[in-house]
């Protein structure tokens, strides 16, 4: 297995976006790309990352391999790469390590690191294809700010989607808060658009703690998609055009 | 606070 990115920045951001939620995980490498699927320790959230082979500068995977890696260790290794350095990952069949090589574009500095692989049981959850009742596309910075603001007042947020607006509400010991975002088009700046596709109205409650973990992916993508159906996990997708995506799933809180 | 079921309730292990 050998995969090269032109710039380390994307991989650094991907690891930063998931390492606090899932500690150790397996990267599944096939000829179509690298992916991981992992639950957080409390089994409430699920992370799915896909890095497509087309998004790499060069990519080769002769035999499918599952590489068990501590994401904190991977973040440490990636700290040694400059944002504009190229990154090459190499793993040979049956080897217990993965190699990272970083090269500056002027080629005057090359650094190499070897990370020990871990044995990790890989059990994947089956994520069904779902027709969601409501899909909201919005700037990722808006979601990050909304979740951070509401976290000051409560632990949970109720997200309600109607035809032309989406409402985030919370309440706690000191009071209540809500943020309403209305659909807005923008032909010249599509990344600032708020688009709401509503088949059925949805209202779901989630723990803000997890949403705040998810919005760590905001530096990867200007936009985010919230896909919701009643009594179904929320899907928060940060698309990376040409490269892949990070999808987070979160179980809703249920009424007693 | 309302209970939060594990994600496997919705997406069982394959």
Boltz contact constraints between the chains, C-beta under 6 A:
constraints:
  - contact:
      token1: [A, 43]
      token2: [B, 6]
      max_distance: 6.0
  - contact:
      token1: [A, 43]
      token2: [B, 7]
      max_distance: 6.0
  - contact:
      token1: [A, 44]
      token2: [B, 4]
      max_distance: 6.0
  - contact:
      token1: [A, 44]
      token2: [B, 7]
      max_distance: 6.0
  - contact:
      token1: [A, 46]
      token2: [B, 7]
      max_distance: 6.0
  - contact:
      token1: [A, 123]
      token2: [B, 13]
      max_distance: 6.0
  - contact:
      token1: [A, 124]
      token2: [B, 14]
      max_distance: 6.0
  - contact:
      token1: [A, 125]
      token2: [B, 11]
      max_distance: 6.0
  - contact:
      token1: [A, 125]
      token2: [B, 13]
      max_distance: 6.0
  - contact:
      token1: [A, 126]
      token2: [B, 11]
      max_distance: 6.0
  - contact:
      token1: [A, 126]
      token2: [B, 14]
      max_distance: 6.0
  - contact:
      token1: [A, 127]
      token2: [B, 11]
      max_distance: 6.0
  - contact:
      token1: [A, 233]
      token2: [B, 10]
      max_distance: 6.0
  - contact:
      token1: [A, 251]
      token2: [B, 4]
      max_distance: 6.0
  - contact:
      token1: [A, 251]
      token2: [B, 5]
      max_distance: 6.0
  - contact:
      token1: [A, 251]
      token2: [B, 7]
      max_distance: 6.0
  - contact:
      token1: [A, 253]
      token2: [B, 2]
      max_distance: 6.0
  - contact:
      token1: [A, 253]
      token2: [B, 4]
      max_distance: 6.0
  - contact:
      token1: [A, 254]
      token2: [B, 2]
      max_distance: 6.0
